[in-house]
Amino acid sequence: MKKIATIVLAGALALGSAPSFGQVRTSTGGTLHSSTAWWILACPAGVVTAAMVKNWKRHKELNAPEAWTCGLLYWWNEATGQYGPY
């Protein structure tokens, strides 16, 4: 087992220390903004997370406004006590 780990580690070090001759390309425009990345990645994750937690705690589904706000409205209502105790 030690021999395999040594081979894997040596291979990783050999490949990781290889010089890169690629140039960094800077764009002049037409790129995605950080807000675009939020809507593409974080918003669906927020909706799914809020839906799973609401189902687990309240045995209910997210309503439309909670889903439209990427799950943030659910967390706000939960934190302010609008749903009441469990």
PyMOL Python script that loads the backbone (N, CA, C, O; Angstrom):
from pymol import cmd

cmd.read_pdbstr("""\
ATOM      1  N   MET A   1       0.821  -1.187   0.000  1.00  0.00           N
ATOM      2  CA  MET A   1       0.000   0.000   0.000  1.00  0.00           C
ATOM      3  C   MET A   1       0.868   1.255   0.000  1.00  0.00           C
ATOM      4  O   MET A   1       0.538   2.252  -0.642  1.00  0.00           O
ATOM      5  N   LYS A   2       1.996   1.189   0.739  1.00  0.00           N
ATOM      6  CA  LYS A   2       2.897   2.329   0.773  1.00  0.00           C
ATOM      7  C   LYS A   2       3.497   2.590  -0.601  1.00  0.00           C
ATOM      8  O   LYS A   2       3.708   3.737  -0.997  1.00  0.00           O
ATOM      9  N   LYS A   3       3.769   1.501  -1.322  1.00  0.00           N
ATOM     10  CA  LYS A   3       4.371   1.639  -2.638  1.00  0.00           C
ATOM     11  C   LYS A   3       3.410   2.348  -3.606  1.00  0.00           C
ATOM     12  O   LYS A   3       3.831   3.198  -4.391  1.00  0.00           O
ATOM     13  N   ILE A   4       2.132   1.997  -3.543  1.00  0.00           N
ATOM     14  CA  ILE A   4       1.141   2.632  -4.417  1.00  0.00           C
ATOM     15  C   ILE A   4       1.001   4.111  -4.069  1.00  0.00           C
ATOM     16  O   ILE A   4       0.942   4.959  -4.959  1.00  0.00           O
ATOM     17  N   ALA A   5       0.950   4.417  -2.778  1.00  0.00           N
ATOM     18  CA  ALA A   5       0.832   5.807  -2.357  1.00  0.00           C
ATOM     19  C   ALA A   5       2.054   6.604  -2.788  1.00  0.00           C
ATOM     20  O   ALA A   5       1.929   7.764  -3.181  1.00  0.00           O
ATOM     21  N   THR A   6       3.227   5.999  -2.719  1.00  0.00           N
ATOM     22  CA  THR A   6       4.452   6.687  -3.128  1.00  0.00           C
ATOM     23  C   THR A   6       4.436   6.960  -4.625  1.00  0.00           C
ATOM     24  O   THR A   6       4.841   8.037  -5.063  1.00  0.00           O
ATOM     25  N   ILE A   7       3.972   5.996  -5.413  1.00  0.00           N
ATOM     26  CA  ILE A   7       3.913   6.171  -6.860  1.00  0.00           C
ATOM     27  C   ILE A   7       2.919   7.266  -7.232  1.00  0.00           C
ATOM     28  O   ILE A   7       3.197   8.099  -8.095  1.00  0.00           O
ATOM     29  N   VAL A   8       1.764   7.259  -6.581  1.00  0.00           N
ATOM     30  CA  VAL A   8       0.743   8.273  -6.856  1.00  0.00           C
ATOM     31  C   VAL A   8       1.251   9.658  -6.468  1.00  0.00           C
ATOM     32  O   VAL A   8       1.061  10.619  -7.213  1.00  0.00           O
ATOM     33  N   LEU A   9       1.888   9.764  -5.319  1.00  0.00           N
ATOM     34  CA  LEU A   9       2.420  11.048  -4.872  1.00  0.00           C
ATOM     35  C   LEU A   9       3.513  11.538  -5.804  1.00  0.00           C
ATOM     36  O   LEU A   9       3.549  12.723  -6.136  1.00  0.00           O
ATOM     37  N   ALA A  10       4.402  10.660  -6.231  1.00  0.00           N
ATOM     38  CA  ALA A  10       5.473  11.054  -7.144  1.00  0.00           C
ATOM     39  C   ALA A  10       4.900  11.506  -8.486  1.00  0.00           C
ATOM     40  O   ALA A  10       5.381  12.475  -9.074  1.00  0.00           O
ATOM     41  N   GLY A  11       3.885  10.814  -8.965  1.00  0.00           N
ATOM     42  CA  GLY A  11       3.251  11.215 -10.218  1.00  0.00           C
ATOM     43  C   GLY A  11       2.562  12.563 -10.104  1.00  0.00           C
ATOM     44  O   GLY A  11       2.635  13.382 -11.020  1.00  0.00           O
ATOM     45  N   ALA A  12       1.901  12.793  -8.994  1.00  0.00           N
ATOM     46  CA  ALA A  12       1.221  14.074  -8.788  1.00  0.00           C
ATOM     47  C   ALA A  12       2.225  15.216  -8.706  1.00  0.00           C
ATOM     48  O   ALA A  12       1.987  16.292  -9.254  1.00  0.00           O
ATOM     49  N   LEU A  13       3.334  14.991  -8.033  1.00  0.00           N
ATOM     50  CA  LEU A  13       4.363  16.026  -7.939  1.00  0.00           C
ATOM     51  C   LEU A  13       5.011  16.275  -9.296  1.00  0.00           C
ATOM     52  O   LEU A  13       5.313  17.418  -9.641  1.00  0.00           O
ATOM     53  N   ALA A  14       5.224  15.223 -10.057  1.00  0.00           N
ATOM     54  CA  ALA A  14       5.849  15.383 -11.369  1.00  0.00           C
ATOM     55  C   ALA A  14       4.942  16.161 -12.317  1.00  0.00           C
ATOM     56  O   ALA A  14       5.405  17.035 -13.049  1.00  0.00           O
ATOM     57  N   LEU A  15       3.655  15.843 -12.302  1.00  0.00           N
ATOM     58  CA  LEU A  15       2.734  16.544 -13.183  1.00  0.00           C
ATOM     59  C   LEU A  15       2.411  17.942 -12.676  1.00  0.00           C
ATOM     60  O   LEU A  15       2.202  18.860 -13.469  1.00  0.00           O
ATOM     61  N   GLY A  16       2.370  18.103 -11.383  1.00  0.00           N
ATOM     62  CA  GLY A  16       2.038  19.404 -10.808  1.00  0.00           C
ATOM     63  C   GLY A  16       3.145  20.421 -10.956  1.00  0.00           C
ATOM     64  O   GLY A  16       2.876  21.622 -10.971  1.00  0.00           O
ATOM     65  N   SER A  17       4.381  19.973 -11.066  1.00  0.00           N
ATOM     66  CA  SER A  17       5.483  20.919 -11.163  1.00  0.00           C
ATOM     67  C   SER A  17       5.909  21.162 -12.604  1.00  0.00           C
ATOM     68  O   SER A  17       6.877  21.885 -12.843  1.00  0.00           O
ATOM     69  N   ALA A  18       5.206  20.575 -13.571  1.00  0.00           N
ATOM     70  CA  ALA A  18       5.551  20.791 -14.976  1.00  0.00           C
ATOM     71  C   ALA A  18       5.261  22.238 -15.351  1.00  0.00           C
ATOM     72  O   ALA A  18       4.216  22.780 -14.993  1.00  0.00           O
ATOM     73  N   PRO A  19       6.189  22.864 -16.072  1.00  0.00           N
ATOM     74  CA  PRO A  19       5.969  24.268 -16.444  1.00  0.00           C
ATOM     75  C   PRO A  19       4.830  24.392 -17.450  1.00  0.00           C
ATOM     76  O   PRO A  19       4.621  23.515 -18.289  1.00  0.00           O
ATOM     77  N   SER A  20       4.125  25.461 -17.352  1.00  0.00           N
ATOM     78  CA  SER A  20       3.020  25.718 -18.258  1.00  0.00           C
ATOM     79  C   SER A  20       3.432  26.819 -19.218  1.00  0.00           C
ATOM     80  O   SER A  20       3.880  27.886 -18.798  1.00  0.00           O
ATOM     81  N   PHE A  21       3.281  26.561 -20.490  1.00  0.00           N
ATOM     82  CA  PHE A  21       3.664  27.546 -21.486  1.00  0.00           C
ATOM     83  C   PHE A  21       2.459  28.276 -22.058  1.00  0.00           C
ATOM     84  O   PHE A  21       2.580  29.031 -23.023  1.00  0.00           O
ATOM     85  N   GLY A  22       1.305  28.047 -21.463  1.00  0.00           N
ATOM     86  CA  GLY A  22       0.107  28.737 -21.923  1.00  0.00           C
ATOM     87  C   GLY A  22       0.116  30.182 -21.463  1.00  0.00           C
ATOM     88  O   GLY A  22       0.655  30.505 -20.405  1.00  0.00           O
ATOM     89  N   GLN A  23      -0.474  31.035 -22.253  1.00  0.00           N
ATOM     90  CA  GLN A  23      -0.543  32.437 -21.902  1.00  0.00           C
ATOM     91  C   GLN A  23      -1.912  32.741 -21.308  1.00  0.00           C
ATOM     92  O   GLN A  23      -2.921  32.150 -21.692  1.00  0.00           O
ATOM     93  N   VAL A  24      -1.922  33.661 -20.376  1.00  0.00           N
ATOM     94  CA  VAL A  24      -3.177  34.081 -19.775  1.00  0.00           C
ATOM     95  C   VAL A  24      -3.884  34.981 -20.770  1.00  0.00           C
ATOM     96  O   VAL A  24      -3.319  35.963 -21.250  1.00  0.00           O
ATOM     97  N   ARG A  25      -5.097  34.643 -21.067  1.00  0.00           N
ATOM     98  CA  ARG A  25      -5.858  35.417 -22.040  1.00  0.00           C
ATOM     99  C   ARG A  25      -6.788  36.364 -21.299  1.00  0.00           C
ATOM    100  O   ARG A  25      -7.592  35.936 -20.471  1.00  0.00           O
ATOM    101  N   THR A  26      -6.679  37.619 -21.593  1.00  0.00           N
ATOM    102  CA  THR A  26      -7.576  38.607 -20.995  1.00  0.00           C
ATOM    103  C   THR A  26      -8.595  39.008 -22.041  1.00  0.00           C
ATOM    104  O   THR A  26      -8.250  39.253 -23.197  1.00  0.00           O
ATOM    105  N   SER A  27      -9.815  39.070 -21.646  1.00  0.00           N
ATOM    106  CA  SER A  27     -10.863  39.423 -22.597  1.00  0.00           C
ATOM    107  C   SER A  27     -11.078  40.923 -22.591  1.00  0.00           C
ATOM    108  O   SER A  27     -10.785  41.601 -21.606  1.00  0.00           O
ATOM    109  N   THR A  28     -11.578  41.421 -23.668  1.00  0.00           N
ATOM    110  CA  THR A  28     -11.825  42.855 -23.785  1.00  0.00           C
ATOM    111  C   THR A  28     -13.292  43.196 -23.614  1.00  0.00           C
ATOM    112  O   THR A  28     -13.660  44.369 -23.672  1.00  0.00           O
ATOM    113  N   GLY A  29     -14.116  42.224 -23.409  1.00  0.00           N
ATOM    114  CA  GLY A  29     -15.540  42.508 -23.208  1.00  0.00           C
ATOM    115  C   GLY A  29     -16.388  41.328 -23.614  1.00  0.00           C
ATOM    116  O   GLY A  29     -15.890  40.347 -24.165  1.00  0.00           O
ATOM    117  N   GLY A  30     -17.668  41.431 -23.338  1.00  0.00           N
ATOM    118  CA  GLY A  30     -18.587  40.374 -23.708  1.00  0.00           C
ATOM    119  C   GLY A  30     -18.523  39.167 -22.800  1.00  0.00           C
ATOM    120  O   GLY A  30     -18.895  38.069 -23.212  1.00  0.00           O
ATOM    121  N   THR A  31     -18.064  39.340 -21.582  1.00  0.00           N
ATOM    122  CA  THR A  31     -17.964  38.214 -20.659  1.00  0.00           C
ATOM    123  C   THR A  31     -19.166  38.191 -19.733  1.00  0.00           C
ATOM    124  O   THR A  31     -19.949  39.140 -19.684  1.00  0.00           O
ATOM    125  N   LEU A  32     -19.300  37.110 -19.012  1.00  0.00           N
ATOM    126  CA  LEU A  32     -20.363  37.009 -18.025  1.00  0.00           C
ATOM    127  C   LEU A  32     -20.000  37.823 -16.795  1.00  0.00           C
ATOM    128  O   LEU A  32     -18.847  37.830 -16.363  1.00  0.00           O
ATOM    129  N   HIS A  33     -20.957  38.486 -16.252  1.00  0.00           N
ATOM    130  CA  HIS A  33     -20.734  39.257 -15.040  1.00  0.00           C
ATOM    131  C   HIS A  33     -20.920  38.364 -13.824  1.00  0.00           C
ATOM    132  O   HIS A  33     -21.448  37.257 -13.930  1.00  0.00           O
ATOM    133  N   SER A  34     -20.487  38.844 -12.683  1.00  0.00           N
ATOM    134  CA  SER A  34     -20.620  38.042 -11.472  1.00  0.00           C
ATOM    135  C   SER A  34     -22.083  37.816 -11.104  1.00  0.00           C
ATOM    136  O   SER A  34     -22.420  36.795 -10.505  1.00  0.00           O
ATOM    137  N   SER A  35     -22.942  38.747 -11.453  1.00  0.00           N
ATOM    138  CA  SER A  35     -24.361  38.546 -11.157  1.00  0.00           C
ATOM    139  C   SER A  35     -24.947  37.415 -12.002  1.00  0.00           C
ATOM    140  O   SER A  35     -25.875  36.732 -11.569  1.00  0.00           O
ATOM    141  N   THR A  36     -24.413  37.219 -13.188  1.00  0.00           N
ATOM    142  CA  THR A  36     -24.873  36.115 -14.028  1.00  0.00           C
ATOM    143  C   THR A  36     -24.529  34.781 -13.380  1.00  0.00           C
ATOM    144  O   THR A  36     -25.338  33.854 -13.371  1.00  0.00           O
ATOM    145  N   ALA A  37     -23.331  34.697 -12.844  1.00  0.00           N
ATOM    146  CA  ALA A  37     -22.930  33.468 -12.167  1.00  0.00           C
ATOM    147  C   ALA A  37     -23.834  33.195 -10.966  1.00  0.00           C
ATOM    148  O   ALA A  37     -24.138  32.038 -10.675  1.00  0.00           O
ATOM    149  N   TRP A  38     -24.263  34.231 -10.274  1.00  0.00           N
ATOM    150  CA  TRP A  38     -25.171  34.056  -9.139  1.00  0.00           C
ATOM    151  C   TRP A  38     -26.473  33.408  -9.595  1.00  0.00           C
ATOM    152  O   TRP A  38     -26.935  32.453  -8.971  1.00  0.00           O
ATOM    153  N   TRP A  39     -27.064  33.906 -10.659  1.00  0.00           N
ATOM    154  CA  TRP A  39     -28.354  33.394 -11.097  1.00  0.00           C
ATOM    155  C   TRP A  39     -28.237  32.000 -11.679  1.00  0.00           C
ATOM    156  O   TRP A  39     -29.166  31.200 -11.563  1.00  0.00           O
ATOM    157  N   ILE A  40     -27.105  31.696 -12.305  1.00  0.00           N
ATOM    158  CA  ILE A  40     -26.956  30.383 -12.924  1.00  0.00           C
ATOM    159  C   ILE A  40     -26.656  29.309 -11.887  1.00  0.00           C
ATOM    160  O   ILE A  40     -27.178  28.198 -11.987  1.00  0.00           O
ATOM    161  N   LEU A  41     -25.825  29.616 -10.890  1.00  0.00           N
ATOM    162  CA  LEU A  41     -25.363  28.592  -9.951  1.00  0.00           C
ATOM    163  C   LEU A  41     -26.021  28.672  -8.579  1.00  0.00           C
ATOM    164  O   LEU A  41     -26.544  27.676  -8.080  1.00  0.00           O
ATOM    165  N   ALA A  42     -25.996  29.838  -7.978  1.00  0.00           N
ATOM    166  CA  ALA A  42     -26.412  29.944  -6.582  1.00  0.00           C
ATOM    167  C   ALA A  42     -27.927  29.966  -6.411  1.00  0.00           C
ATOM    168  O   ALA A  42     -28.438  29.439  -5.423  1.00  0.00           O
ATOM    169  N   CYS A  43     -28.647  30.558  -7.341  1.00  0.00           N
ATOM    170  CA  CYS A  43     -30.098  30.644  -7.183  1.00  0.00           C
ATOM    171  C   CYS A  43     -30.760  29.264  -7.187  1.00  0.00           C
ATOM    172  O   CYS A  43     -31.553  28.985  -6.287  1.00  0.00           O
ATOM    173  N   PRO A  44     -30.476  28.395  -8.147  1.00  0.00           N
ATOM    174  CA  PRO A  44     -31.083  27.061  -8.071  1.00  0.00           C
ATOM    175  C   PRO A  44     -30.669  26.282  -6.830  1.00  0.00           C
ATOM    176  O   PRO A  44     -31.464  25.525  -6.272  1.00  0.00           O
ATOM    177  N   ALA A  45     -29.439  26.465  -6.404  1.00  0.00           N
ATOM    178  CA  ALA A  45     -28.995  25.782  -5.187  1.00  0.00           C
ATOM    179  C   ALA A  45     -29.752  26.306  -3.969  1.00  0.00           C
ATOM    180  O   ALA A  45     -30.091  25.534  -3.072  1.00  0.00           O
ATOM    181  N   GLY A  46     -30.016  27.600  -3.929  1.00  0.00           N
ATOM    182  CA  GLY A  46     -30.774  28.174  -2.819  1.00  0.00           C
ATOM    183  C   GLY A  46     -32.204  27.682  -2.786  1.00  0.00           C
ATOM    184  O   GLY A  46     -32.752  27.420  -1.715  1.00  0.00           O
ATOM    185  N   VAL A  47     -32.813  27.555  -3.957  1.00  0.00           N
ATOM    186  CA  VAL A  47     -34.189  27.066  -4.026  1.00  0.00           C
ATOM    187  C   VAL A  47     -34.255  25.618  -3.552  1.00  0.00           C
ATOM    188  O   VAL A  47     -35.127  25.258  -2.761  1.00  0.00           O
ATOM    189  N   VAL A  48     -33.343  24.801  -4.031  1.00  0.00           N
ATOM    190  CA  VAL A  48     -33.351  23.380  -3.648  1.00  0.00           C
ATOM    191  C   VAL A  48     -33.083  23.220  -2.160  1.00  0.00           C
ATOM    192  O   VAL A  48     -33.744  22.424  -1.493  1.00  0.00           O
ATOM    193  N   THR A  49     -32.122  23.968  -1.635  1.00  0.00           N
ATOM    194  CA  THR A  49     -31.805  23.870  -0.210  1.00  0.00           C
ATOM    195  C   THR A  49     -32.982  24.314   0.651  1.00  0.00           C
ATOM    196  O   THR A  49     -33.340  23.634   1.612  1.00  0.00           O
ATOM    197  N   ALA A  50     -33.586  25.454   0.310  1.00  0.00           N
ATOM    198  CA  ALA A  50     -34.732  25.943   1.083  1.00  0.00           C
ATOM    199  C   ALA A  50     -35.903  24.970   1.000  1.00  0.00           C
ATOM    200  O   ALA A  50     -36.594  24.748   1.994  1.00  0.00           O
ATOM    201  N   ALA A  51     -36.133  24.388  -0.179  1.00  0.00           N
ATOM    202  CA  ALA A  51     -37.233  23.436  -0.320  1.00  0.00           C
ATOM    203  C   ALA A  51     -37.007  22.187   0.519  1.00  0.00           C
ATOM    204  O   ALA A  51     -37.939  21.672   1.137  1.00  0.00           O
ATOM    205  N   MET A  52     -35.775  21.703   0.542  1.00  0.00           N
ATOM    206  CA  MET A  52     -35.488  20.505   1.347  1.00  0.00           C
ATOM    207  C   MET A  52     -35.643  20.795   2.835  1.00  0.00           C
ATOM    208  O   MET A  52     -36.178  19.967   3.572  1.00  0.00           O
ATOM    209  N   VAL A  53     -35.183  21.953   3.282  1.00  0.00           N
ATOM    210  CA  VAL A  53     -35.282  22.289   4.709  1.00  0.00           C
ATOM    211  C   VAL A  53     -36.738  22.523   5.107  1.00  0.00           C
ATOM    212  O   VAL A  53     -37.168  22.078   6.171  1.00  0.00           O
ATOM    213  N   LYS A  54     -37.504  23.221   4.256  1.00  0.00           N
ATOM    214  CA  LYS A  54     -38.908  23.458   4.593  1.00  0.00           C
ATOM    215  C   LYS A  54     -39.687  22.148   4.636  1.00  0.00           C
ATOM    216  O   LYS A  54     -40.557  21.972   5.489  1.00  0.00           O
ATOM    217  N   ASN A  55     -39.385  21.233   3.725  1.00  0.00           N
ATOM    218  CA  ASN A  55     -40.035  19.933   3.743  1.00  0.00           C
ATOM    219  C   ASN A  55     -39.661  19.161   4.999  1.00  0.00           C
ATOM    220  O   ASN A  55     -40.505  18.485   5.588  1.00  0.00           O
ATOM    221  N   TRP A  56     -38.412  19.257   5.409  1.00  0.00           N
ATOM    222  CA  TRP A  56     -37.938  18.533   6.581  1.00  0.00           C
ATOM    223  C   TRP A  56     -38.530  19.118   7.864  1.00  0.00           C
ATOM    224  O   TRP A  56     -38.952  18.374   8.749  1.00  0.00           O
ATOM    225  N   LYS A  57     -38.561  20.461   7.965  1.00  0.00           N
ATOM    226  CA  LYS A  57     -39.036  21.090   9.201  1.00  0.00           C
ATOM    227  C   LYS A  57     -40.555  21.222   9.257  1.00  0.00           C
ATOM    228  O   LYS A  57     -41.162  20.946  10.292  1.00  0.00           O
ATOM    229  N   ARG A  58     -41.169  21.639   8.159  1.00  0.00           N
ATOM    230  CA  ARG A  58     -42.585  22.001   8.163  1.00  0.00           C
ATOM    231  C   ARG A  58     -43.476  21.010   7.431  1.00  0.00           C
ATOM    232  O   ARG A  58     -44.699  21.094   7.536  1.00  0.00           O
ATOM    233  N   HIS A  59     -42.896  20.086   6.702  1.00  0.00           N
ATOM    234  CA  HIS A  59     -43.654  19.135   5.870  1.00  0.00           C
ATOM    235  C   HIS A  59     -44.542  19.872   4.877  1.00  0.00           C
ATOM    236  O   HIS A  59     -45.696  19.501   4.660  1.00  0.00           O
ATOM    237  N   LYS A  60     -43.980  20.938   4.268  1.00  0.00           N
ATOM    238  CA  LYS A  60     -44.683  21.729   3.265  1.00  0.00           C
ATOM    239  C   LYS A  60     -43.740  22.010   2.109  1.00  0.00           C
ATOM    240  O   LYS A  60     -42.531  21.802   2.210  1.00  0.00           O
ATOM    241  N   GLU A  61     -44.312  22.488   1.005  1.00  0.00           N
ATOM    242  CA  GLU A  61     -43.529  22.897  -0.148  1.00  0.00           C
ATOM    243  C   GLU A  61     -43.289  24.400  -0.103  1.00  0.00           C
ATOM    244  O   GLU A  61     -44.002  25.135   0.581  1.00  0.00           O
ATOM    245  N   LEU A  62     -42.267  24.849  -0.846  1.00  0.00           N
ATOM    246  CA  LEU A  62     -42.063  26.292  -0.989  1.00  0.00           C
ATOM    247  C   LEU A  62     -43.217  26.877  -1.780  1.00  0.00           C
ATOM    248  O   LEU A  62     -43.707  26.257  -2.725  1.00  0.00           O
ATOM    249  N   ASN A  63     -43.653  28.072  -1.397  1.00  0.00           N
ATOM    250  CA  ASN A  63     -44.651  28.741  -2.221  1.00  0.00           C
ATOM    251  C   ASN A  63     -43.927  29.531  -3.312  1.00  0.00           C
ATOM    252  O   ASN A  63     -42.699  29.625  -3.302  1.00  0.00           O
ATOM    253  N   ALA A  64     -44.675  30.091  -4.238  1.00  0.00           N
ATOM    254  CA  ALA A  64     -44.070  30.744  -5.402  1.00  0.00           C
ATOM    255  C   ALA A  64     -43.152  31.913  -5.026  1.00  0.00           C
ATOM    256  O   ALA A  64     -42.039  31.972  -5.551  1.00  0.00           O
ATOM    257  N   PRO A  65     -43.551  32.853  -4.145  1.00  0.00           N
ATOM    258  CA  PRO A  65     -42.636  33.954  -3.815  1.00  0.00           C
ATOM    259  C   PRO A  65     -41.333  33.485  -3.163  1.00  0.00           C
ATOM    260  O   PRO A  65     -40.280  34.087  -3.375  1.00  0.00           O
ATOM    261  N   GLU A  66     -41.401  32.425  -2.381  1.00  0.00           N
ATOM    262  CA  GLU A  66     -40.172  31.901  -1.772  1.00  0.00           C
ATOM    263  C   GLU A  66     -39.243  31.331  -2.832  1.00  0.00           C
ATOM    264  O   GLU A  66     -38.026  31.479  -2.727  1.00  0.00           O
ATOM    265  N   ALA A  67     -39.784  30.696  -3.829  1.00  0.00           N
ATOM    266  CA  ALA A  67     -38.950  30.155  -4.907  1.00  0.00           C
ATOM    267  C   ALA A  67     -38.432  31.276  -5.804  1.00  0.00           C
ATOM    268  O   ALA A  67     -37.292  31.218  -6.264  1.00  0.00           O
ATOM    269  N   TRP A  68     -39.253  32.293  -6.059  1.00  0.00           N
ATOM    270  CA  TRP A  68     -38.828  33.399  -6.927  1.00  0.00           C
ATOM    271  C   TRP A  68     -37.677  34.182  -6.329  1.00  0.00           C
ATOM    272  O   TRP A  68     -36.882  34.767  -7.065  1.00  0.00           O
ATOM    273  N   THR A  69     -37.572  34.205  -5.003  1.00  0.00           N
ATOM    274  CA  THR A  69     -36.478  34.940  -4.354  1.00  0.00           C
ATOM    275  C   THR A  69     -35.288  34.032  -4.064  1.00  0.00           C
ATOM    276  O   THR A  69     -34.475  34.333  -3.189  1.00  0.00           O
ATOM    277  N   CYS A  70     -35.185  32.949  -4.775  1.00  0.00           N
ATOM    278  CA  CYS A  70     -34.066  31.991  -4.632  1.00  0.00           C
ATOM    279  C   CYS A  70     -34.008  31.380  -3.239  1.00  0.00           C
ATOM    280  O   CYS A  70     -32.934  30.992  -2.779  1.00  0.00           O
ATOM    281  N   GLY A  71     -35.130  31.292  -2.575  1.00  0.00           N
ATOM    282  CA  GLY A  71     -35.184  30.691  -1.253  1.00  0.00           C
ATOM    283  C   GLY A  71     -34.910  31.668  -0.121  1.00  0.00           C
ATOM    284  O   GLY A  71     -35.042  31.306   1.048  1.00  0.00           O
ATOM    285  N   LEU A  72     -34.529  32.901  -0.447  1.00  0.00           N
ATOM    286  CA  LEU A  72     -34.184  33.868   0.606  1.00  0.00           C
ATOM    287  C   LEU A  72     -35.405  34.272   1.429  1.00  0.00           C
ATOM    288  O   LEU A  72     -35.287  34.511   2.631  1.00  0.00           O
ATOM    289  N   LEU A  73     -36.569  34.349   0.798  1.00  0.00           N
ATOM    290  CA  LEU A  73     -37.783  34.704   1.538  1.00  0.00           C
ATOM    291  C   LEU A  73     -38.138  33.636   2.564  1.00  0.00           C
ATOM    292  O   LEU A  73     -38.622  33.953   3.651  1.00  0.00           O
ATOM    293  N   TYR A  74     -37.900  32.375   2.226  1.00  0.00           N
ATOM    294  CA  TYR A  74     -38.145  31.317   3.207  1.00  0.00           C
ATOM    295  C   TYR A  74     -37.252  31.506   4.417  1.00  0.00           C
ATOM    296  O   TYR A  74     -37.721  31.429   5.553  1.00  0.00           O
ATOM    297  N   TRP A  75     -35.964  31.754   4.187  1.00  0.00           N
ATOM    298  CA  TRP A  75     -35.038  31.920   5.312  1.00  0.00           C
ATOM    299  C   TRP A  75     -35.401  33.155   6.132  1.00  0.00           C
ATOM    300  O   TRP A  75     -35.257  33.144   7.354  1.00  0.00           O
ATOM    301  N   TRP A  76     -35.873  34.228   5.475  1.00  0.00           N
ATOM    302  CA  TRP A  76     -36.280  35.435   6.186  1.00  0.00           C
ATOM    303  C   TRP A  76     -37.505  35.138   7.058  1.00  0.00           C
ATOM    304  O   TRP A  76     -37.535  35.523   8.227  1.00  0.00           O
ATOM    305  N   ASN A  77     -38.499  34.469   6.512  1.00  0.00           N
ATOM    306  CA  ASN A  77     -39.706  34.141   7.276  1.00  0.00           C
ATOM    307  C   ASN A  77     -39.390  33.186   8.429  1.00  0.00           C
ATOM    308  O   ASN A  77     -39.970  33.298   9.509  1.00  0.00           O
ATOM    309  N   GLU A  78     -38.475  32.254   8.197  1.00  0.00           N
ATOM    310  CA  GLU A  78     -38.091  31.332   9.248  1.00  0.00           C
ATOM    311  C   GLU A  78     -37.364  32.051  10.385  1.00  0.00           C
ATOM    312  O   GLU A  78     -37.579  31.749  11.558  1.00  0.00           O
ATOM    313  N   ALA A  79     -36.507  32.998  10.026  1.00  0.00           N
ATOM    314  CA  ALA A  79     -35.710  33.709  11.036  1.00  0.00           C
ATOM    315  C   ALA A  79     -36.554  34.715  11.822  1.00  0.00           C
ATOM    316  O   ALA A  79     -36.290  34.937  13.004  1.00  0.00           O
ATOM    317  N   THR A  80     -37.549  35.320  11.202  1.00  0.00           N
ATOM    318  CA  THR A  80     -38.370  36.305  11.900  1.00  0.00           C
ATOM    319  C   THR A  80     -39.508  35.673  12.681  1.00  0.00           C
ATOM    320  O   THR A  80     -40.227  36.379  13.389  1.00  0.00           O
ATOM    321  N   GLY A  81     -39.689  34.378  12.575  1.00  0.00           N
ATOM    322  CA  GLY A  81     -40.719  33.694  13.357  1.00  0.00           C
ATOM    323  C   GLY A  81     -42.089  33.743  12.742  1.00  0.00           C
ATOM    324  O   GLY A  81     -43.071  33.475  13.435  1.00  0.00           O
ATOM    325  N   GLN A  82     -42.206  34.077  11.462  1.00  0.00           N
ATOM    326  CA  GLN A  82     -43.522  34.156  10.828  1.00  0.00           C
ATOM    327  C   GLN A  82     -44.210  32.807  10.774  1.00  0.00           C
ATOM    328  O   GLN A  82     -45.438  32.744  10.826  1.00  0.00           O
ATOM    329  N   TYR A  83     -43.456  31.733  10.673  1.00  0.00           N
ATOM    330  CA  TYR A  83     -44.055  30.406  10.609  1.00  0.00           C
ATOM    331  C   TYR A  83     -44.395  29.858  11.985  1.00  0.00           C
ATOM    332  O   TYR A  83     -45.083  28.843  12.088  1.00  0.00           O
ATOM    333  N   GLY A  84     -43.935  30.496  13.026  1.00  0.00           N
ATOM    334  CA  GLY A  84     -44.220  30.021  14.373  1.00  0.00           C
ATOM    335  C   GLY A  84     -43.279  28.897  14.778  1.00  0.00           C
ATOM    336  O   GLY A  84     -42.404  28.508  14.004  1.00  0.00           O
ATOM    337  N   PRO A  85     -43.455  28.373  15.990  1.00  0.00           N
ATOM    338  CA  PRO A  85     -42.576  27.289  16.439  1.00  0.00           C
ATOM    339  C   PRO A  85     -42.872  26.006  15.676  1.00  0.00           C
ATOM    340  O   PRO A  85     -43.895  25.884  15.003  1.00  0.00           O
ATOM    341  N   TYR A  86     -41.980  25.079  15.791  1.00  0.00           N
ATOM    342  CA  TYR A  86     -42.092  23.818  15.047  1.00  0.00           C
ATOM    343  C   TYR A  86     -43.316  23.056  15.468  1.00  0.00           C
ATOM    344  O   TYR A  86     -43.575  21.970  14.950  1.00  0.00           O
TER     345      TYR A  86
END
""", "prot")
cmd.dss("prot")
cmd.show_as("cartoon", "prot")
cmd.util.cbc("prot")
cmd.orient("prot")
